[in-house]
């Protein structure tokens, strides 16, 4: 856990500094940083969508509802799966917006 904190906090601080410079404010101080394992999500099975998203996310345009996460990915229970699912859903929504 400490290795994760050592690896992730410096880039976060650089990003916060850049953002703060852009808006003309002082960067916030990181007071507490803890690593946390993506261990709370171990789905029994993954989602196989019958509609749009090909199982990588769920999109019901008729009801204006979308869902994504590790449950919808080939990597259930892993943050990588959540990232992939969310990115694919965002791409799908942006593509639909561009054509409307």
C-alpha positions, -999 to 999 in steps of 0.1 A, spaced: 0 0 0 28 24 8 44 18 -26 11 28 -43 10 60 -23 47 68 -31 40 61 -68 7 80 -72 9 111 -49 37 129 -67 19 129 -101 -13 139 -84 5 168 -67 19 179 -101 -15 178 -117 -30 198 -88 -2 223 -92 -9 227 -129 -46 230 -124 -40 256 -96 -17 276 -119 -44 276 -146 -70 289 -123 -48 312 -103 -51 295 -70 -28 278 -45 -26 240 -49 -43 221 -21 -21 202 3 -23 164 4 -30 158 41 -36 120 40 -28 94 13 -36 58 17 -35 29 -7 -66 8 -10 -70 -25 -28 -98 -28 -53 -110 -57 -32 -146 -49 -24 -159 -59 -59 -157 -95 -68 -188 -102 -89 -200 -138 -92 -204 -134 -129 -199 -107 -155 -226 -89 -175 -235 -101 -210 -256 -73 -225 -284 -82 -249 -283 -46 -263 -258 -19 -270 -223 -20 -256 -216 -56 -265 -213 -65 -228 -187 -38 -221 -212 -14 -208 -250 -10 -207 -267 18 -227 -305 22 -229 -310 52 -251 -348 50 -250 -348 54 -212 -317 77 -211 -298 52 -188 -262 41 -190 -241 20 -167 -205 9 -167 -179 -6 -144 -157 -37 -139 -188 -59 -138 -193 -51 -176 -157 -59 -186 -136 -90 -193 -118 -81 -160 -145 -83 -133 -132 -72 -99 -103 -52 -113 -99 -14 -117 -87 -20 -152 -120 -34 -161 -138 -4 -147 -116 19 -166 -121 1 -199 -158 -1 -195 -161 36 -186 -138 47 -214 -158 26 -239 -191 41 -227 -178 76 -229 -166 70 -265 -200 56 -274 -218 86 -259 -195 111 -276 -200 93 -309 -238 95 -305 -236 132 -296 -214 139 -327 -240 123 -350 -270 141 -335 
